[in-house]
Amino acid sequence: RAWLESIMLSRIGLPRPVGRLARWTRSLTGMPYGEMTIGVPKEGAHLERRVAQTPESVGKLVKAGFNVIVEKGAGLSSSFNDAAYVAA
């Protein structure tokens, strides 16, 4: 099970856990990715130009099996239009 979690983490671009974190990760029992939903909200802070996920990272999450919901206009201030997220 731990090797599968490690592979899934590497597929979405996260490093494989090492040391104490690796031992802790092995003890986890979790929910299948397909049952998890990740939300990408539009930033509401004044002058904030960042977005939580890029279209590329949303594509990786979807390929890994996650459900991803992106709020309309979430990436506009970072030059990512809604069509780019839909295409991902």
C-alpha angles and dihedrals in degrees: 000000000000092000090052092052089048092052092048091050091051091049091061092045101261121132119252112258117254136191117352092359091056092053091047092048091054090057094054122105110191149169121279112261091240089065093053125086123201117201124208108200128198108253112250101186117111113264092000110147102173126101126206095233134019121220088255093055091045089054090052092049092049091048089051088056104260123137108234126194117192119195114234109267094011094136102033096102088052092049095256112126124207092253090062090057092047090051091052 
